[in-house]
Structures are given as C-alpha cells and as structure tokens.
Amino acid sequence: MNYDVVMIRYGELALKGKNRDTFEETLMRNVRHILRSFFKVKVRRSYGRMYVELNGEDAFEIIERLQRVFGIISLSPAKVIEPSEESLKETALELIKSVTPAPRTFRLETRRTDKRYPMQSMEVSRMLGGHILRNVPEIKVDLHQPETVVSVEIRTEGTLMSCQTFPASGGLPVGTSGKLMLLLSGGIDSPVAGWKMMKRGVTLEAIHFHSYPFTSERALEKVRDLAHKLTRWGGTVRLHVVPFTEIQTAIRQHCPDDYTITIMRRFMMRIAEQVATRAGALALATGESLGQVASQTLESMNTINHVID
C-alpha cells in the first residue's frame, strides 16, 4: 500500500506549557536531521501532531529511522483522503485488508477536530465498523483488546486514516535539556548512561582517556564505534580523546598500588571537568553503578568525585 504521510505522536511535550513551541521546534529539527537522506520528504506540524509528507518515499523506512528519535512515542503510516462517506469506506476497507496476518478483531477510533464536519465521531465509527463487518469475512469487533485499530482523524487540513501504530523511544528531544560530558569507556555502562541522558533531552559530548600501549588501538576504535552508535539517537556526539599514558605511568611509579585506581580516576575527573567547561557542558556522567565492582562503593565514588567542584 502507498501511504501519504507518517503521523508522529509525542507525549511529554504536550505538558510543557509556554515552552511547548521550543520543544516541538527542537523535535522537528531532530526529525529533519535524521531524515536528511530522504530528499523528497517534508516535515510539518499542526495542533499537537507532526507529519512527514512522504512524496513517494517508503513509509516503513521512515518509521524505522524515526523510532530512534527521542521525544516521539509512536508513529503511524497514514492515508490522506477526502472525508466523503464513499472515500472513508473505501480506505477503511483497503487498510484493514492490507494488514498481515489478517486480523481477527478490530476497533474503530475516530477523532473529529474539525467540528464543521456533519457526522459525529461515534457515527463515523459506527458507519465504518459496519462496512468492514459486511465486507471482511470472519472479522469481529473487540473494543478492549483488538488485533487492529483503524484510526480516523478528521482535521481541518485533511482527513487521515491508519491502522498500524509503531512504538518509538519516548523521552524528550535531544537539545532541550542542556549539554553533558560523558566519560566514555569501552564497556557497556557508560554508553548506556549516555543513552539514558540523551533520552531526557541532553546534548552529549564524550571524553575518552587513551593509554597506549596499556590499552590497544582496537580499544580506541571500539570507543569511537560506541560514540557513533549513540549518534543514531542524538544527531552528533563529539568525542574528545585524551592521551593518558604519561599520567598513568607517573601514577604507577610514584603512588601506592592500593591507591592507583582512585588517583587515576581523580585525574580523569579533573581533566573531564576542564574539557566540559570549555565545551559548555553543565555536568559529567560516568555510568558508575553502586556496588557493581569492588571500587564502586559510596566511599570510593565520593573520594573520586570530591576532586571536582
């Protein structure tokens, strides 16, 4: 089936009051950025919704990209039609028959924001539901747990119909909550911490301390790969690579073995704070998890973090 638009729905943004326009504009920029390789699409917003006009592009490729954009809670490919009874019936039947595997149950949901339309929402749902029941064998109505929901939105700028909804990442648009510096290692904890911060709207920069030959070039490539993967959710992630070999060597030569890890981490935090200040980042994130390893105790983390303001 050829769809006309992808409907973008967002949750938390609707609660932002006077700042809502700022959040929506940021989300629109992020959507345009991630779809920049689709030259035909056009992104617009209207009354609590955002739309991607496909102009011939594949709806499901667009949806796959947009599922990684923070600030979006769900997406639906939709047809834009005339709100005549004949057009509504024809499109509803076309949509329900396009679903694979064929659904056994369905429900109609109609929203009529254009109050000039002569039929009320319940009347539209009743009309289309009856038409589907008469023309699709063995399908039934289930208002509570349907396998498919046929959605109708009658708006002033056009009538949209869809019957598929895809979940997205939720959260807040990246760029609405300031900038943060992530201490990025080659493990899983720090990129997960960065991902969670991005989900709350933070713009991310990352810093990595490279100690060749104590750590290999392959380890550095892994960190670069992790930073690149984070860009799939947040546009760009600038990575600062700090040569740390001389500092690490000096610590090993002049400090007791029992304090080596703590002192190295204090140096890393001190350097990260300076880089963050120059970059305009307002906070540091490390991905540390209390009690996960022997060095991640409250006493140890407090001692390490005490070196910065």
Secondary structure, DSSP 8 states (H G I E B T S, - for coil): ---SEEEEE-SGGGG-GGGHHHHHHHHHHHHHHHTTT-TT-EEEEETTEEEEE-TTS-HHHHHHHHTTSTT--EEEEEEEE---HHHHHHHHHHHHHHSSS--SEEEEEEEE--TTSSS-HHHHHHHHHHHHHHHSTT-EE-SSS-SEEEEEEEETTEEEEE---EE---SB-TTSS-EEEEE--SSSHHHHHHHHHHHBT-EEEEEEEE-TTTS-HHHHHHHHHHHHHHHHHHS--EEEEEE-HHHHHHHHHHS-GGGHHHHHHHHHHHHHHHHHHHHT--EEE----TTSSTT-SHHHHHHHHTT--
